Amino acid sequence: MDKNSVYKTNSFYWDTKGNDFLGAIVLPFYGAFVSEEKCQLFGDVSGKKMLEIGCGNGQSLQYQGERKASELWAVDISEKQIEKAAQHLKTCGLSAKLICSPMEEECGIPLDYFDFVYSIYAIGWTTDLEGTFSRIASYLKKDGVFIFSWSHPIHKCVVAENNMLAFKKCYFDESWYSVSLDEDALTLSDRKLSTYVNALAKAGFVIEQMIEQSDDEIMQSRDDNSDFAKKAKMLPVTFVVKARKL
């Protein structure tokens, strides 16, 4: 896997297509069927300094700003997404320090500064998970909190076929692969849960909470009978981790 090639492929997609195909998962949702309103992982963020990893269109920053966070910072690999976020926050009467950079790289974010670092369906894009978690730890104050969500690895291994769930991919395979989307491409790796857990531990985090289950109330309210919803009733499609810096 060539890191620069992955940067180029993925940033080009987000610059050109943005959220047109994949859509945006933003707070208060951590994924399709998991919400902050139900989980209450952040609690009261008033007066807190917040950094978002992979801010996309800025709606999650808006969520935190409207809950009286004292400072909003964010990093994203896509210049276009940074522009969208800046415009969106301006419209909402909010401001944030927005930095265009891969999350893996040093980019001028202050150290030992933030109360919360969070990432909503973005952390899985990193080409260096251990390095990224180490950087995130360096941004946080002692006892600061890191919250992130991503597609559950078992979800990527299973497909719905003929009213049954069947394995289509080896859970242990973490190799990088290309995904074709509407004549464009993305490059991804599906990491095991243990890979995330061990990388957090190595970076000096202790896990306080992990959420895998789909929220039945959200599923019922949407009356969704898609294959994706059927899978969500049987296995986790999203996982969320709350960890604290020691």
VOPAGU-2260 file (C-alpha; in pm, 1 decimal, decimal comma):
REM VOPAGU-2260
SITE   aa  ch    i         X         Y         Z
SITE  MET   A    0       0,0       0,0       0,0
SITE  ASP   A    1     144,5     335,5    -106,2
SITE  LYS   A    2      28,4     602,0     138,8
SITE  ASN   A    3      52,8     890,1    -109,8
SITE  SER   A    4    -147,1     696,9    -368,8
SITE  VAL   A    5    -423,4     636,0    -112,1
SITE  TYR   A    6    -423,0    1006,3     -17,3
SITE  LYS   A    7    -450,5    1106,4    -382,4
SITE  THR   A    8    -731,1     861,0    -465,8
SITE  ASN   A    9    -944,0     932,7    -159,4
SITE  SER   A   10    -896,9    1310,3    -149,0
SITE  PHE   A   11    -986,9    1329,8    -520,1
SITE  TYR   A   12   -1311,6    1146,5    -450,9
SITE  TRP   A   13   -1409,4    1373,8    -162,4
SITE  ASP   A   14   -1306,0    1681,9    -362,1
SITE  THR   A   15   -1512,5    1588,0    -666,3
SITE  LYS   A   16   -1803,0    1376,0    -543,2
SITE  GLY   A   17   -1809,8    1474,3    -178,1
SITE  ASN   A   18   -2111,9    1324,4      -9,0
SITE  ASP   A   19   -2312,4    1280,1    -329,2
SITE  PHE   A   20   -2283,8     901,3    -338,7
SITE  LEU   A   21   -2180,8     790,4       9,6
SITE  GLY   A   22   -2389,6    1047,1     194,4
SITE  ALA   A   23   -2288,1    1209,1     521,8
SITE  ILE   A   24   -2309,5    1047,0     862,4
SITE  VAL   A   25   -2311,3    1334,3    1111,1
SITE  LEU   A   26   -2392,2    1389,2    1475,5
SITE  PRO   A   27   -2622,3    1321,2    1650,7
SITE  PHE   A   28   -2583,4     993,8    1454,8
SITE  TYR   A   29   -2271,8     778,3    1482,2
SITE  GLY   A   30   -2396,1     549,2    1205,8
SITE  ALA   A   31   -2719,9     442,5    1044,8
SITE  PHE   A   32   -2882,6     312,1    1363,6
SITE  VAL   A   33   -2676,8     457,5    1652,1
SITE  SER   A   34   -2730,6     803,6    1803,0
SITE  GLU   A   35   -2565,5    1030,4    2058,0
SITE  GLU   A   36   -2908,7    1123,0    2188,9
SITE  LYS   A   37   -2951,2     762,2    2302,7
SITE  CYS   A   38   -2591,3     680,2    2397,8
SITE  GLN   A   39   -2493,5    1010,2    2565,0
SITE  LEU   A   40   -2119,9     953,9    2519,4
SITE  PHE   A   41   -2025,6    1323,5    2515,8
SITE  GLY   A   42   -2247,7    1449,7    2794,7
SITE  ASP   A   43   -2224,2    1825,6    2861,1
SITE  VAL   A   44   -1971,2    1982,5    2621,9
SITE  SER   A   45   -2029,2    2346,1    2722,1
SITE  GLY   A   46   -1697,3    2525,9    2758,4
SITE  LYS   A   47   -1503,8    2232,2    2610,4
SITE  LYS   A   48   -1240,4    2244,1    2337,4
SITE  MET   A   49   -1330,8    2004,3    2055,8
SITE  LEU   A   50   -1131,9    1863,8    1762,5
SITE  GLU   A   51   -1299,6    1665,8    1484,6
SITE  ILE   A   52   -1101,2    1423,6    1268,8
SITE  GLY   A   53   -1256,5    1417,3     919,9
SITE  CYS   A   54   -1509,4    1699,5     949,0
SITE  GLY   A   55   -1668,7    1662,3     604,3
SITE  ASN   A   56   -1945,3    1917,2     553,8
SITE  GLY   A   57   -1925,2    2060,7     905,8
SITE  GLN   A   58   -2260,3    1943,5    1040,6
SITE  SER   A   59   -2107,4    1755,7    1334,2
SITE  LEU   A   60   -1913,0    2071,1    1424,0
SITE  GLN   A   61   -2242,6    2258,7    1413,4
SITE  TYR   A   62   -2389,0    2003,0    1655,4
SITE  GLN   A   63   -2107,3    2066,6    1903,5
SITE  GLY   A   64   -2113,7    2443,7    1855,3
SITE  GLU   A   65   -2485,7    2459,7    1926,4
SITE  ARG   A   66   -2415,1    2272,6    2249,9
SITE  LYS   A   67   -2185,3    2556,7    2358,6
SITE  ALA   A   68   -1843,3    2403,0    2301,2
SITE  SER   A   69   -1590,1    2682,1    2358,6
SITE  GLU   A   70   -1362,0    2602,2    2063,4
SITE  LEU   A   71   -1415,5    2405,0    1743,9
SITE  TRP   A   72   -1122,9    2266,2    1545,6
SITE  ALA   A   73   -1118,9    2014,6    1261,5
SITE  VAL   A   74    -896,8    1842,5    1009,0
SITE  ASP   A   75   -1000,0    1688,9     675,4
SITE  ILE   A   76    -805,6    1555,9     378,1
SITE  SER   A   77   -1031,8    1730,7     124,1
SITE  GLU   A   78   -1003,7    2101,4      42,8
SITE  LYS   A   79   -1359,0    2099,8     -93,5
SITE  GLN   A   80   -1497,3    1948,3     225,3
SITE  ILE   A   81   -1311,8    2210,3     430,5
SITE  GLU   A   82   -1468,5    2480,3     211,5
SITE  LYS   A   83   -1814,2    2328,1     258,5
SITE  ALA   A   84   -1764,6    2311,3     634,0
SITE  ALA   A   85   -1646,2    2672,0     654,6
SITE  GLN   A   86   -1946,0    2796,7     455,6
SITE  HIS   A   87   -2191,0    2583,8     652,7
SITE  LEU   A   88   -2059,1    2703,9     988,3
SITE  LYS   A   89   -2063,7    3065,5     873,2
SITE  THR   A   90   -2430,2    3026,2     778,5
SITE  CYS   A   91   -2495,2    2887,5    1128,2
SITE  GLY   A   92   -2315,6    3176,7    1295,6
SITE  LEU   A   93   -2032,7    2952,9    1415,8
SITE  SER   A   94   -1658,5    2958,5    1360,1
SITE  ALA   A   95   -1394,1    2687,0    1364,8
SITE  LYS   A   96   -1025,8    2643,3    1295,0
SITE  LEU   A   97   -1026,2    2416,3     987,7
SITE  ILE   A   98    -710,7    2245,7     861,9
SITE  CYS   A   99    -672,4    2059,1     532,5
SITE  SER   A  100    -439,6    1765,2     595,0
SITE  PRO   A  101    -431,7    1388,1     616,8
SITE  MET   A  102    -508,1    1288,7     976,5
SITE  GLU   A  103    -180,9    1093,7     988,7
SITE  GLU   A  104      39,1    1400,5     933,7
SITE  GLU   A  105     165,1    1679,3    1161,8
SITE  CYS   A  106     -41,3    1985,3    1070,0
SITE  GLY   A  107      -8,8    2243,6    1345,9
SITE  ILE   A  108    -278,1    2115,1    1581,6
SITE  PRO   A  109    -187,8    2214,5    1942,0
SITE  LEU   A  110     -73,4    1946,2    2185,8
SITE  ASP   A  111    -226,0    1865,6    2528,3
SITE  TYR   A  112    -501,9    2111,5    2441,9
SITE  PHE   A  113    -837,5    1945,6    2375,1
SITE  ASP   A  114   -1103,6    1806,9    2606,5
SITE  PHE   A  115   -1254,0    1595,2    2327,1
SITE  VAL   A  116   -1130,0    1456,8    1997,1
SITE  TYR   A  117   -1395,6    1279,3    1792,7
SITE  SER   A  118   -1441,7    1125,0    1450,2
SITE  ILE   A  119   -1771,3    1024,2    1289,7
SITE  TYR   A  120   -1717,8     759,7    1020,7
SITE  ALA   A  121   -1377,1     895,6     921,3
SITE  ILE   A  122   -1109,0     722,1    1128,9
SITE  GLY   A  123   -1112,5     414,8     903,9
SITE  TRP   A  124    -967,3     618,3     617,6
SITE  THR   A  125    -630,4     647,1     791,5
SITE  THR   A  126    -334,1     471,1     633,5
SITE  ASP   A  127    -160,1     451,5     972,7
SITE  LEU   A  128    -396,6     362,1    1255,6
SITE  GLU   A  129    -136,2     341,1    1532,8
SITE  GLY   A  130      24,9     668,2    1423,7
SITE  THR   A  131    -311,7     842,9    1402,0
SITE  PHE   A  132    -419,5     726,6    1748,6
SITE  SER   A  133     -83,0     838,7    1886,6
SITE  ARG   A  134    -131,6    1184,9    1735,7
SITE  ILE   A  135    -485,3    1205,4    1871,8
SITE  ALA   A  136    -356,1    1117,5    2218,2
SITE  SER   A  137     -99,9    1397,1    2189,6
SITE  TYR   A  138    -374,7    1651,0    2110,7
SITE  LEU   A  139    -577,0    1561,8    2419,8
SITE  LYS   A  140    -531,6    1686,3    2773,6
SITE  LYS   A  141    -473,5    1422,1    3040,0
SITE  ASP   A  142    -807,1    1245,9    3096,3
SITE  GLY   A  143    -932,0    1387,1    2764,7
SITE  VAL   A  144   -1183,6    1179,1    2571,6
SITE  PHE   A  145   -1161,3    1028,7    2222,0
SITE  ILE   A  146   -1486,8     912,5    2060,8
SITE  PHE   A  147   -1504,6     758,5    1714,9
SITE  SER   A  148   -1736,5     552,4    1498,3
SITE  TRP   A  149   -1674,6     342,6    1189,4
SITE  SER   A  150   -1826,4      62,3     987,5
SITE  HIS   A  151   -1818,2    -257,8    1190,9
SITE  PRO   A  152   -1572,1    -503,7    1032,3
SITE  ILE   A  153   -1816,6    -794,1    1048,2
SITE  HIS   A  154   -2064,2    -589,7     842,5
SITE  LYS   A  155   -1813,6    -574,1     557,3
SITE  CYS   A  156   -1775,8    -953,3     563,1
SITE  VAL   A  157   -2144,4   -1044,9     531,6
SITE  VAL   A  158   -2392,7    -998,9     247,6
SITE  ALA   A  159   -2771,3   -1049,0     243,4
SITE  GLU   A  160   -2873,0   -1304,6     -20,2
SITE  ASN   A  161   -3210,6   -1477,7     -63,2
SITE  ASN   A  162   -3325,8   -1381,7     286,7
SITE  MET   A  163   -3005,2   -1523,0     433,5
SITE  LEU   A  164   -2676,8   -1374,9     553,6
SITE  ALA   A  165   -2365,8   -1520,6     393,4
SITE  PHE   A  166   -1995,9   -1453,8     443,0
SITE  LYS   A  167   -1834,2   -1301,1     136,2
SITE  LYS   A  168   -1501,6   -1192,6     284,0
SITE  CYS   A  169   -1252,7   -1315,0     541,6
SITE  TYR   A  170   -1278,9   -1120,1     868,5
SITE  PHE   A  171    -901,0   -1142,4     918,2
SITE  ASP   A  172    -815,2    -987,7     579,1
SITE  GLU   A  173    -692,1    -631,1     638,3
SITE  SER   A  174    -540,3    -577,1     295,4
SITE  TRP   A  175    -617,0    -255,7     108,4
SITE  TYR   A  176    -860,5    -276,7    -182,5
SITE  SER   A  177   -1023,9     -48,2    -437,6
SITE  VAL   A  178   -1396,3      29,5    -436,2
SITE  SER   A  179   -1558,5     155,9    -756,7
SITE  LEU   A  180   -1832,4     414,0    -707,7
SITE  ASP   A  181   -2009,7     567,1   -1005,5
SITE  GLU   A  182   -1699,7     572,0   -1228,1
SITE  ASP   A  183   -1478,6     686,9    -939,7
SITE  ALA   A  184   -1275,1     491,6    -687,2
SITE  LEU   A  185   -1185,7     479,8    -320,7
SITE  THR   A  186    -917,2     281,1    -141,5
SITE  LEU   A  187   -1003,0     114,3     189,4
SITE  SER   A  188    -889,8    -141,8     445,1
SITE  ASP   A  189   -1123,1    -334,5     677,9
SITE  ARG   A  190    -945,0    -370,1    1012,0
SITE  LYS   A  191   -1036,2    -618,5    1282,6
SITE  LEU   A  192   -1185,1    -487,0    1607,0
SITE  SER   A  193    -876,5    -613,8    1788,9
SITE  THR   A  194    -661,3    -393,2    1564,3
SITE  TYR   A  195    -846,6     -84,2    1686,5
SITE  VAL   A  196    -841,0    -198,4    2050,3
SITE  ASN   A  197    -468,1    -276,3    2047,1
SITE  ALA   A  198    -383,2      50,9    1868,7
SITE  LEU   A  199    -578,9     245,9    2131,8
SITE  ALA   A  200    -394,9      67,8    2412,2
SITE  LYS   A  201     -56,7     131,8    2251,0
SITE  ALA   A  202    -141,1     503,8    2221,5
SITE  GLY   A  203    -218,5     525,9    2592,9
SITE  PHE   A  204    -597,5     508,1    2591,5
SITE  VAL   A  205    -828,9     309,5    2813,9
SITE  ILE   A  206   -1162,5     212,0    2661,4
SITE  GLU   A  207   -1458,6     327,4    2870,3
SITE  GLN   A  208   -1741,4     217,0    2644,5
SITE  MET   A  209   -1801,6      35,1    2316,9
SITE  ILE   A  210   -2132,0      21,1    2131,2
SITE  GLU   A  211   -2215,4    -232,6    1861,0
SITE  GLN   A  212   -2589,9    -276,7    1879,0
SITE  SER   A  213   -2839,6    -114,1    1641,7
SITE  ASP   A  214   -3107,1     103,1    1802,7
SITE  ASP   A  215   -3447,4     -64,1    1763,5
SITE  GLU   A  216   -3638,2     264,7    1798,8
SITE  ILE   A  217   -3445,4     424,9    1514,0
SITE  MET   A  218   -3495,0     118,8    1294,3
SITE  GLN   A  219   -3870,7     110,0    1362,4
SITE  SER   A  220   -3915,5     483,4    1306,6
SITE  ARG   A  221   -3760,2     458,2     960,2
SITE  ASP   A  222   -3965,1     154,9     858,0
SITE  ASP   A  223   -3664,7      43,6     653,9
SITE  ASN   A  224   -3692,9    -300,1     491,8
SITE  SER   A  225   -3371,3    -283,2     289,9
SITE  ASP   A  226   -3104,6    -554,0     295,9
SITE  PHE   A  227   -2890,6    -314,3     498,0
SITE  ALA   A  228   -3161,5    -279,0     764,5
SITE  LYS   A  229   -3212,7    -655,8     769,4
SITE  LYS   A  230   -2841,6    -700,4     834,3
SITE  ALA   A  231   -2854,2    -439,1    1111,9
SITE  LYS   A  232   -3113,0    -649,8    1294,6
SITE  MET   A  233   -2884,1    -951,9    1289,7
SITE  LEU   A  234   -2533,2    -813,5    1330,7
SITE  PRO   A  235   -2358,0    -482,3    1402,0
SITE  VAL   A  236   -2311,7    -247,4    1107,9
SITE  THR   A  237   -2149,6      31,4    1312,3
SITE  PHE   A  238   -1924,1      37,7    1615,6
SITE  VAL   A  239   -1855,4     331,1    1845,7
SITE  VAL   A  240   -1572,0     361,0    2097,3
SITE  LYS   A  241   -1529,4     604,8    2385,2
SITE  ALA   A  242   -1173,6     605,1    2521,1
SITE  ARG   A  243    -990,1     819,8    2774,5
SITE  LYS   A  244    -628,0     933,4    2764,0
SITE  LEU   A  245    -436,3     808,5    3065,6
